[in-house]
Amino acid sequence: MQHSLLALMLSVTLTVSFNANANMGTVAPKNTSPAKKIVIAHRGASGYLPEHTLPAKAMAYAQGVDYLEQDLVMTKDDKLIILHDHYLDRVTDVADRFPERARQDGRFYAIDFTLDEIRSLRFTEEFQVENGKRVQKFAGRFPIFKSHFRIHTFAEEIEFIQGLNHSTGKRVGLYPEIKAPWFHRNEGKDISRLVLSTLKKYGYNTSNDMVYLQCFDPNELKRIRNELMPKMNMNLKLIQLIAKTDWQETFVKDDKGKLVNYSYDWMFESGAMSEIAKYANGIGPQYPMLIQENSTKGNIKLTSMVKDAHANGLQVHPYTIRADLLPDYVNNMDELLDIIYNQADADGVFSDFPDIAVRFLQSSLPAIPHVNTQATPSTTKEAYSAATQTMVPSAELTSTVKKHAETKTVASAKKATAINKSHHTKEKITAKSIEKKAVPTH
């Protein structure tokens, strides 16, 4: 079933054009284009298909993204898998299959299961349990526990992307995130070393390769930059993800060896970007961090974060733009993209709806064309834009996608909600509520 769904995604949305000179099978693509705005598929096309599944990645690839994101955690038998959190219970049937394997906090951690055990689980759209019932987080997305989806490894996804790069002539990159290195280290596992060795195995070694390596943990990024990469003769682009301290995203050991919450407060102070530039190539802030919380429709006020980052040579890739979860100062996703790409001047965005972001760049930024390139397409229902070297879907497909996107964005503008830290309460989104109350969902 999963293979047939993959085939459907590719056949419907991707014009495969074979390049006789392409020889990219297991070779990491190089980023030879000048700096341009980019689109990063947040967990794939996760607005349409369950996050991080190969079908979601295939769909995003076909939609013309520049980078595909991979969240990485480790299994009990030291395998790297693609999973947003280091626990399994919000996206699988693990509680039904292995009810006795929960920890004292009630969560089922990936690190307590072997790869074979994890492969046996059914994977689904994100849900939460309310009054003993599973409730889908985003009601308008792919229904929970429908069709057939599984968790796969980092190596399998790299081979999948490189295989598509080979067969299509495109150059789509990787954007892996090392999840909770402090947690893995406390469990006796060095996830960062394993991530680097896997990237190196598949040809991703230098800052010219199409890969960004991201992490919320600044101490771990410094270790990667100053210790691990020099030993492995690597020099990858590193992205410092930015969180609010009360999200409890990262923990460090105090003088007594106890894990305590890391403070991100310094990243919002004057001079922060110059400090980050000492070990990273860019930042990944939550997009409300770029917009002052008193902004309203027609009166958008920006923070200095992007300007400060650019002044220190840092790229800025904010997360996460969602057509079905919009702030109250915009009417649709295009308006939000205009604020982030054009007014704030971010270099790229993470989005659950990458097709909308790709179309926005193609239609709204002729002076800053979309970066992705590919071989000359076949002459069927596809048009080719020589100016941007990108595929333009047929009028019929474009109309269908546009109609769907408009329907979702109009509905979201009226009913947009955010999930708070307990995952139980919904509230109207405002700049302030997104920044201060909503759970980070990068």
Order of alpha helices (4+ residues) and beta strands (2+ residues): alpha-beta-alpha-beta-beta-alpha-alpha-beta-beta-alpha-beta-alpha-alpha-beta-alpha-beta-beta-beta-alpha-beta-alpha-beta-alpha-beta-alpha-beta-beta-alpha-beta-beta-alpha
